Amino acid sequence: MGAYGPLLAGAALVVVGGVLYALRRFVYGKIAEGGAAAARAERAQADLAVAKRQGEIMAQHKDVEDVAKDLDAGGF
């Protein structure tokens, strides 16, 4: 090993640094994916709430139309 000792130690540090860099990128990528999935789930819940509210409004509007038709037809 003699003369190559410092060279091998430096090469080992470069390899370890590369592995740590790759692991860090992988972990941060997974964290970002998790955040994106949470954002998609939150958006889906918001869309569901909006669709539900629109359905309620349409049902109320339909009830008002039915009452108006009954009043016009003398149903009451």
Steps between C-alpha positions, in 0.01 A plus 500: 500500500782735582493776239145433390350537849405869474374448144278210605373694800411793276326270252306340785385843617384587148302174477345548844411859413336386176299233681385748766403750231296236315328387821415857595350566154298179525363587846414858400332366186283268707409783735401717204290217354321462832423871505366485146277205587364687801430804284315282245292341777417840645398625155280194448325562831444864409360398161269251671376768740433737209314230306291418807411867553410539132271198531332654805449828315355318199263304728385824665451659161299199384279525812436868426412417139262225613325737743477767230345249257255385766403861574453571129291187461294582813631198686476665842 
